[in-house]
Amino acid sequence: MTSTQSPLPRGISALIPDARAQATPGERAASQLLHLREATVPVPVLAAAAELVAPQLKDPDPATQEAAVAVHARLLAAIEAAAPVSRPNEV
């Protein structure tokens, strides 16, 4: 065993699964985001996120493509909703 490896659990702790320690950072983030309903984010951050998601719109994996399309649409809708309303009579 090298110094970077952690020892295997022993005794009763070996029988208790430790899901938090085994979850990847992405899995933990996804779990936290499931509970997110509303957030305030600057428009440039939304635009950057839309650009980052855009290449996945043509992903060969149908599930990835479907998720990317949904996320991209929501990002664009949020950007559109945040745009200032122009009124033709105002100068």
N, C-alpha and C positions, 0 to 999 in steps of 0.2 A: 504494500500500500504506500502511495506517495503522500507527501504532506498536503497536497491539494485535495485529496479525496476525503470525504467525511466518513467516519465509521458507520457501519450499518447499525440500525437501531436494535436494541436487545430487550429481552423480556417482554412485558406487556406492550411497550411502545412499538414493538415490531408488528403487533397485530392491529394497531390502530392506523388507518390510512391518514396520511398528512397531505390532503389535496392542495392546500395553500402553497406548500413548499414545492409541489410538483407542477403547479400551473406556470405556464410561460407568461412573460410580460404581456403578450398580445391577448392571451386568454383572460388575464386579470383586467386589462383595459376594456375588453369587450364586455365583461361582466359588469363593470362599473358603468359603462355607457348605456347598458340596457335600462338603467334606472333614470337616465337623463331625459328630461322632457323639454327643457327650455334652457337656452344659454344665450348670453350676450357676447357676441364676437365681432371685432372690427371687420368691416367689409374687405379690406385687403387680405385678411386672413382667410376669409371665405373664398376669395378669388384665387389665392394660392392653393387652397385645398382642392378647388375645382380643377386647377391645372394639374395637380398631382394625381387626381383620380382619372383624368381624361384618357391617358394611355390604356387604362384597363377597360375602356368602353369597347375595345375590339379584342379582348382577351379570348383565346380559344376555348377556355373553360366556360360553359354556359352559366354556371352559378356565379362565377366571378364577374362575368359580363353583366348579368342581371343585377347583381348588387351594385356594381359600379354605375350602371344607368340610373338606378334609384337614388343613390347618394348624389350623383352629379346633378340630377334634376332638382333635388332638394336644395343643394348648394346654390344653383342658379336661381331658384325661386326666392331664396333668402336674399341673394344679392339684388334681385329685381325689386323685392319688397322694401329693401333699404334705400333704394334710389330716391333722391328727392323728387317730389311731384312738381312738374313744371306746369304753370298755368298760363295759357295764351294771353290773358289780359294784363299780366304783370310785366312791368318793364324794369 
